[in-house]
Amino acid sequence: MTETTINEDAVLAEFRAADALLEGHFILSSGLRSSRYLQCARVLMDPARGARLAEALVQRIPADLRAKIAAVVSPAMGGVIAGHEMARALGVEAMFLERPDGVFELRRGFRLEPGQQVLMMEDVVTTGLSSREAIAAIGRAGGVTVAAAALVDRSNGSADLGVPFFPLIRLDVPTYPADALPPELTAIPAIKPGSRAA
């Protein structure tokens, strides 16, 4: 793994280069609304870009904590590619969780050894709910989540995941409930750009 440092402006430049920094009226997976959206799927379309971002994110995790990580587990759908790139950068295996019945679980023959130390990787964290659900699923599967990471933290630093959390970038954009929109968002049709879009 090569040492890669990248600042916030450079991260945003990667998103802009991929046409992944969107502006408008967006319905987030949490149900909240926002005027900006980072489409991580687009930024990860280019494997070289995904590798650069993952390598930079790995450097944000302290070396002693990195050394403990034996696997990366991410929630499907959005976290699959981000998790795979993080696993590649860390030199460990990647697995993902699915919700066939509404609750995250490992499938497809994925399994964790009892006590196996895991990094839970997301593409974007907004409220932290799906991250906490993923961490709970890792625990049910026998793993121990020692840290969480994400390409983007949209929580304005408020997401408490119960473990050390390392985002590549914090995007401090206000979010609003659907019944409390500012006039500029009310005037624009809402779209749902994420993995839960209809």
N, C-alpha and C positions, 0 to 999 in steps of 0.2 A: 504494500500500500504506500503510495507516495503522499508526502505531506502537502496538504492543500488548504490554504486559508482563503476565505472569500468573505467580503463584507456585504452589508445589506444592499448597497447600491448595485453590486455585481450580481447578487441573487435576483434582484428585480430586473436587471438587464437580461438575465437568462430567461425570465418569464416573458418579458416584452419581446425578445427575439423569437420566442415560440408562439407569439400571439396568445399568450395564456393569462395576461393581466387584462381582465374584462371590466368594463364600466357600464352601469345601467341599473336595473332593479332586479335583484336576485333573491330567490327563495333558497335559503341554505337547508342542508339536511336536518338541522335542528328545528326548522320551521321559522326561524328568525329571518328578517329581511336585511339586505345590505346593498350599498351602492357600488361596491367593488368585489370582484371574485377572482381568485387565482385558480385557474383550471390546471391542476397538477397533472392530469392525464395528458394534456398537450405538452407540458414541459418535459414529460418523461417519454414522449414519442421518439426523441432522439437518444439512442442509447449512450452516446458519448456525453451528452448533457446530463443525463440521469446519473452516470458514473461520476462526473465532476461534482454534482450536488451532493451525492451520497458520501464521497470521499471528504468533502468539506464538512459535512455534518458529523462524520465519525470523529473528526478532529475536535469537535466541541465537547465530546464525551471524555472525561478525565481518563488517563491511561490505565489507572488501577481498576476503574469500573469496566473499561473496554476489555481488559484481560479476563474478566469474569464471564463475559457473554459467550454462551455456547450455541445459541440459536437466535434467530430473529423470527418473530411471529407478528403477523399483521392481519387486520380485518379486511375481508373482501367487501367490496370490490376495489375501492379507492387505494387501499394500502398495499395491494399485491405487488405492483411494480416497484414502488418505493421500498418495500420490505426486501424484495429480491436484490435491489441495488445495494441496500445497506448490508445485507448478508454477504454479498460479494466483496464489498469494501472491508468488512470485518474478517472475512475468511471463514465464515460459519454457514450452517444450513439455513434456508429460508422455508417457512411454512406459513399458511394462511388459515384464518378462521372463516367459517360460513355460518349463515343463519337459516338452515332449511326449515326450521319451525319457529323462527323468531328469536332464537337464543343462539349466541355464538358457540361454535364447537369446532374442534379439529375433525376433518374428514379425509378422504382420499388416501388413507393409510398413514397420514401424519401422526406422529406421537412424540411425546416428551418423556424423557427418563425422569423418575421421581427426583425432585429437587433440582432438575436442570435449570440453569440460570439463563434467563431470556431477556432480550430487548424487545419491547412491544413498539412496533413502528407504524405510524399513521402517515397519510399524505397531509391532511389538514385537521387541526383540532379547533373546534369552535366552543362548545360548552364542556367538552371532556366526557360526555355521557358514553359515547360509543367506545372511547378509550378505556374507561373504567369497566365497561362490559367485557371488552377484550381481555383486560388484565384478569378479571374474575374467571373467564373461560380458561386462560392459561393456568390459573391455580387449580381449577377443576380437573385439568388434564395432567396435573402433577408437577407443572413447572413453577418456577419462582421468577416473577418479573423484577429485575434489578434496576431497570430504568425504562423510560419511554422516550421516543424521539418522534419528530414530525418535520416535514419540509416547512410547513407553515403553522404558526400559532395565531389563530384569529381571536383568541379569548381575551385579548388585552392583558395577558398575564394572570388571569383569574382562574384558569382551569387547574384544579387540584386533582392530580391523578393518583396520589398516594405513594408515588415513587419519584425519584429525580427525573425531571423532564427537560429534554434538550431539543428545542426547535432550531431549524436553520435560520428562519426569519420570523419576526413577530410583525404581523400586519395589524396595526391598530386602527381599524375602521369600525365606526359605530354600527351596531346591529339593532334592529327594532322589531317588536312584536307586530304582527300583521294589522292589529287594530290601533296602533300608535305610530303610524308612518309620518315622516316629515312631508311637507307639501311637494318637494322635488321628487320624492319617490312615488307619491300618490299619482303624479301626473304621467308616470311611465308604466307600461304594462310589465308585470312581473314574469320572469322566466325562472325555471328550475334547471340550472346547468349541470348539477352533479350527477352522481351515479344513481340516485333515486329518482331521477326525472322520469316523467311518464313517457 
